[in-house]
Amino acid sequence: MANTPEEKAIKATYFSIFGNIGLASIKWFAGFFGNSYALIADAIESTTDIFTSLLVLFGLKYASRPADENHPYGHGRIEPLVTFLVVGFLTASAGVIAYESIKNIQTPHQLPKSWTLIVLGLIILWKEASYQIVMKKSRETNSSALKADAWHHRSDAITSVAAFIGISVALFLGKGYEAADDWAALFASGFILYNCYLIVRPALGEIMDENLYDDIIEAIKKKSLQVEGVRDTEKCFVRKAGMKYHVDLHIEVDADMTVRDSHRVAHQLKDYLQAEIPELDQILIHVEPHEGN
């Protein structure tokens, strides 16, 4: 049973990899024999998902390495870098889908087979369930790379919905509407690009050390006042590296407290915060004199 956030995230990524291998195979088969480019477009995305999930797996395993002499803050910053690579794969797959869709819209072809709707219905249910599972794990582990992987499942579900609608229109309206599923694939490519922005924005904030963690800062300040000797808190800066947070915290202690005692209070506070908020990693505490009453 997975206990650490790293183990949970890696286990979720293996789930994504094997699920995408199976779905990509089914989509390629159904798209080719069912005369549906929307399904083939779906298969293209699922195929890229296999490689991006492998990238995520590499990133998670690398990020879990302990701090060393060359990386005193650990290796967590590789997570947003992997997220950028994942988005690159997604953007490329969206471009391929859009290009092929436009080309197929202009080329006469047969109506898709009706049985492809059954395949798509099952795929939609599976991919949405996969999104919920992986997204839950990303929240539990604070992993931006795993969140990107989860959005792969959601975007895959949406492209499958678009394909389902396109094929349904083509089959219902018949001759002259053969390109409906191609239009659906084109719509899906646009949705994938929109998801790329949603994925890359928080990862960019993470790599740029944006102030995105007000809730954690509030919790740190509140819990700090529960430690004996801490009279107040001042500045508190939080930055994320992988699944952990690094903290710079300024506290106030009695102005006449000795250096030895203030040092002891700082150590007690650090231990307390790491016990109360397990996702905190390195905590640097600056001690200042409390001048008030």
C-alpha positions as CSV (number, residue, x, y, z in Angstrom):
1,M,0.0,0.0,0.0
2,A,1.4,3.4,-1.0
3,N,2.1,5.6,2.0
4,T,4.2,8.6,0.9
5,P,3.0,11.2,-1.6
6,E,5.7,10.1,-4.0
7,E,4.5,6.5,-3.9
8,K,0.9,7.5,-4.4
9,A,1.8,9.7,-7.4
10,I,4.0,7.1,-9.0
11,K,1.2,4.5,-8.6
12,A,-1.3,6.8,-10.2
13,T,1.1,7.4,-13.1
14,Y,1.4,3.6,-13.8
15,F,-2.4,3.5,-13.8
16,S,-2.4,6.2,-16.5
17,I,0.3,4.5,-18.6
18,F,-1.4,1.1,-18.8
19,G,-4.8,2.6,-19.3
20,N,-3.6,4.8,-22.2
21,I,-1.9,1.8,-23.9
22,G,-5.2,-0.1,-23.8
23,L,-7.3,2.8,-25.0
24,A,-5.0,3.9,-27.7
25,S,-5.1,0.3,-29.2
26,I,-8.9,0.2,-29.1
27,K,-9.2,3.7,-30.7
28,W,-6.8,2.9,-33.5
29,F,-8.6,-0.3,-34.3
30,A,-12.1,1.2,-34.0
31,G,-11.2,4.4,-35.9
32,F,-9.6,2.5,-38.8
33,F,-12.2,-0.2,-39.3
34,G,-15.1,2.1,-38.3
35,N,-14.2,4.9,-40.9
36,S,-14.0,7.5,-38.2
37,Y,-11.3,10.2,-38.2
38,A,-12.6,11.6,-34.9
39,L,-11.7,8.2,-33.3
40,I,-8.4,8.2,-35.0
41,A,-7.8,11.8,-33.7
42,D,-8.7,10.4,-30.3
43,A,-6.2,7.6,-30.8
44,I,-3.5,10.1,-31.7
45,E,-4.0,11.9,-28.4
46,S,-4.1,8.7,-26.4
47,T,-0.8,7.6,-28.0
48,T,0.9,10.9,-27.0
49,D,-0.6,10.4,-23.6
50,I,1.4,7.2,-23.2
51,F,4.7,9.1,-23.8
52,T,3.7,12.1,-21.6
53,S,2.7,9.7,-18.8
54,L,6.2,8.1,-19.1
55,L,7.6,11.6,-18.8
56,V,5.6,12.3,-15.7
57,L,6.8,9.0,-14.2
58,F,10.4,10.0,-14.8
59,G,9.8,13.4,-13.3
60,L,8.1,12.0,-10.2
61,K,10.9,9.5,-9.6
62,Y,13.6,12.1,-10.1
63,A,11.8,14.6,-7.9
64,S,11.6,12.1,-5.1
65,R,15.4,12.0,-4.8
66,P,16.7,13.4,-1.5
67,A,18.6,16.7,-1.3
68,D,22.3,16.5,-2.0
69,E,25.3,18.7,-2.2
70,N,24.4,20.0,-5.7
71,H,20.7,20.3,-5.0
72,P,20.3,21.4,-1.3
73,Y,16.6,22.1,-1.9
74,G,15.9,18.7,-3.4
75,H,15.0,17.8,-7.0
76,G,11.3,18.9,-6.9
77,R,11.7,21.7,-9.5
78,I,11.8,19.1,-12.2
79,E,8.0,18.7,-11.9
80,P,7.0,22.0,-13.5
81,L,9.7,21.4,-16.2
82,V,8.1,18.0,-17.0
83,T,4.7,19.7,-17.0
84,F,6.0,22.1,-19.8
85,L,7.1,19.1,-21.8
86,V,3.7,17.4,-21.3
87,V,2.0,20.6,-22.6
88,G,4.4,20.5,-25.6
89,F,3.2,17.0,-26.4
90,L,-0.4,18.1,-26.0
91,T,0.1,21.1,-28.2
92,A,1.8,19.0,-30.9
93,S,-1.0,16.4,-30.9
94,A,-3.6,19.2,-31.1
95,G,-1.8,20.6,-34.2
96,V,-1.7,17.2,-35.9
97,I,-5.4,16.6,-35.2
98,A,-6.4,20.0,-36.5
99,Y,-4.3,19.6,-39.7
100,E,-5.6,16.1,-40.4
101,S,-9.2,17.2,-39.6
102,I,-9.1,20.1,-42.1
103,K,-7.6,17.8,-44.7
104,N,-10.3,15.2,-44.2
105,I,-13.1,17.7,-44.3
106,Q,-12.1,18.5,-47.8
107,T,-11.8,14.8,-48.8
108,P,-14.9,12.7,-49.6
109,H,-15.1,9.6,-47.5
110,Q,-17.5,7.0,-46.1
111,L,-19.9,7.4,-43.2
112,P,-18.5,6.1,-39.9
113,K,-19.8,2.7,-38.6
114,S,-22.6,2.9,-36.0
115,W,-20.8,0.5,-33.6
116,T,-18.1,3.1,-33.1
117,L,-20.7,5.0,-30.9
118,I,-20.7,2.0,-28.4
119,V,-16.9,2.1,-28.3
120,L,-16.9,5.8,-27.7
121,G,-19.5,5.6,-24.9
122,L,-17.3,3.2,-23.0
123,I,-14.2,5.2,-23.6
124,I,-15.9,8.4,-22.3
125,L,-16.9,6.7,-19.0
126,W,-13.4,5.2,-18.5
127,K,-11.5,8.4,-19.2
128,E,-13.7,10.5,-17.0
129,A,-13.3,8.0,-14.2
130,S,-9.5,8.0,-14.8
131,Y,-9.5,11.9,-14.6
132,Q,-11.3,11.8,-11.2
133,I,-8.9,9.1,-9.9
134,V,-5.7,10.8,-11.0
135,M,-6.9,14.3,-10.1
136,K,-7.7,13.1,-6.6
137,K,-4.1,11.8,-6.3
138,S,-2.7,15.1,-7.6
139,R,-4.5,17.0,-4.8
140,E,-3.4,14.5,-2.2
141,T,0.3,14.8,-3.3
142,N,0.4,18.4,-4.5
143,S,1.9,17.2,-7.7
144,S,1.7,19.6,-10.7
145,A,2.9,17.0,-13.1
146,L,0.3,14.5,-11.9
147,K,-2.3,17.3,-12.3
148,A,-1.2,17.7,-15.9
149,D,-1.6,13.9,-16.4
150,A,-5.1,14.1,-15.0
151,W,-6.0,16.8,-17.5
152,H,-4.9,14.5,-20.2
153,H,-7.6,12.1,-19.2
154,R,-10.2,14.9,-19.0
155,S,-9.2,16.3,-22.5
156,D,-9.3,12.8,-23.8
157,A,-12.9,12.4,-22.4
158,I,-13.9,15.7,-24.1
159,T,-12.5,14.8,-27.4
160,S,-14.4,11.5,-27.2
161,V,-17.6,13.4,-26.4
162,A,-16.9,15.6,-29.5
163,A,-16.3,12.4,-31.6
164,F,-19.5,10.9,-30.3
165,I,-21.5,13.9,-31.3
166,G,-19.9,14.2,-34.7
167,I,-20.4,10.5,-35.5
168,S,-24.1,10.7,-34.3
169,V,-24.7,13.7,-36.6
170,A,-23.1,12.0,-39.5
171,L,-25.1,8.8,-39.0
172,F,-28.4,10.5,-38.3
173,L,-28.3,13.0,-41.2
174,G,-26.6,10.6,-43.6
175,K,-25.1,11.3,-47.0
176,G,-23.6,14.8,-47.2
177,Y,-22.7,14.9,-43.5
178,E,-19.8,12.4,-43.6
179,A,-17.4,15.2,-42.4
180,A,-19.3,15.8,-39.2
181,D,-16.9,13.7,-37.2
182,D,-14.0,15.6,-38.8
183,W,-15.5,18.8,-37.6
184,A,-15.8,17.2,-34.1
185,A,-12.1,16.3,-34.2
186,L,-11.3,19.9,-35.2
187,F,-13.3,21.2,-32.2
188,A,-11.5,18.7,-30.0
189,S,-8.1,20.1,-31.0
190,G,-9.2,23.6,-30.0
191,F,-10.3,22.3,-26.6
192,I,-6.9,20.5,-26.1
193,L,-5.1,23.8,-26.7
194,Y,-7.4,25.5,-24.1
195,N,-6.5,22.8,-21.6
196,C,-2.8,23.4,-22.4
197,Y,-3.2,26.9,-21.0
198,L,-5.0,25.7,-17.9
199,I,-2.2,23.2,-17.2
200,V,0.8,25.4,-17.9
201,R,-0.3,28.5,-16.0
202,P,0.1,27.1,-12.4
203,A,3.3,25.3,-13.4
204,L,4.7,28.7,-14.7
205,G,3.7,30.3,-11.4
206,E,5.5,27.5,-9.5
207,I,8.7,27.9,-11.5
208,M,8.6,31.7,-11.0
209,D,7.9,31.5,-7.3
210,E,4.6,33.4,-7.5
211,N,2.7,34.1,-4.3
212,L,0.0,31.4,-4.8
213,Y,-0.2,29.9,-1.3
214,D,-2.1,32.3,0.9
215,D,-4.0,29.4,2.6
216,I,-0.8,27.7,3.6
217,I,0.8,31.0,4.8
218,E,-2.3,31.6,7.0
219,A,-2.1,28.1,8.4
220,I,1.6,28.5,9.2
221,K,1.1,31.8,11.0
222,K,-1.8,30.5,13.0
223,K,0.0,27.4,14.1
224,S,3.2,29.3,14.9
225,L,1.4,31.2,17.6
226,Q,0.6,27.9,19.4
227,V,4.3,27.3,20.1
228,E,5.4,28.6,23.5
229,G,7.8,31.5,23.1
230,V,6.5,32.8,19.8
231,R,4.9,36.2,20.4
232,D,3.9,37.0,16.9
233,T,4.8,36.4,13.2
234,E,5.8,38.9,10.5
235,K,6.9,37.9,7.0
236,C,6.1,34.5,5.6
237,F,7.1,33.4,2.1
238,V,6.2,30.0,0.6
239,R,7.5,28.4,-2.6
240,K,6.7,25.0,-4.0
241,A,9.3,22.5,-5.2
242,G,7.7,19.3,-6.5
243,M,5.3,18.0,-3.8
244,K,6.8,20.0,-1.0
245,Y,6.9,23.6,0.2
246,H,9.8,25.6,1.4
247,V,9.1,28.3,3.9
248,D,10.9,31.5,5.0
249,L,9.3,32.7,8.2
250,H,9.9,35.7,10.5
251,I,8.8,35.3,14.1
252,E,8.9,37.6,17.1
253,V,10.1,36.5,20.6
254,D,10.5,38.4,23.9
255,A,13.2,41.1,23.3
256,D,15.1,40.1,26.5
257,M,15.3,36.4,25.5
258,T,18.8,35.0,25.2
259,V,20.1,33.8,21.8
260,R,20.2,30.2,23.1
261,D,16.5,30.4,24.1
262,S,15.4,32.0,20.9
263,H,17.3,29.4,19.0
264,R,15.5,26.7,21.0
265,V,12.1,28.3,20.2
266,A,12.9,28.4,16.5
267,H,13.8,24.7,16.5
268,Q,10.6,23.8,18.4
269,L,8.6,25.8,15.9
270,K,10.2,24.1,12.9
271,D,9.5,20.6,14.3
272,Y,5.9,21.6,15.2
273,L,5.1,23.0,11.8
274,Q,6.6,20.0,9.9
275,A,4.5,17.7,12.2
276,E,1.3,19.7,11.7
277,I,1.7,20.4,8.0
278,P,3.6,17.3,6.5
279,E,3.9,18.9,3.1
280,L,6.4,21.4,4.5
281,D,10.0,20.6,3.8
282,Q,12.7,23.1,4.6
283,I,11.8,25.9,7.0
284,L,14.1,28.8,7.5
285,I,13.1,30.9,10.6
286,H,14.3,34.4,11.3
287,V,14.0,35.6,14.9
288,E,13.2,39.3,15.7
289,P,12.6,41.0,19.1
290,H,9.0,41.6,20.1
291,E,8.7,45.3,21.3
292,G,5.0,45.3,22.2
293,N,3.4,44.5,25.5
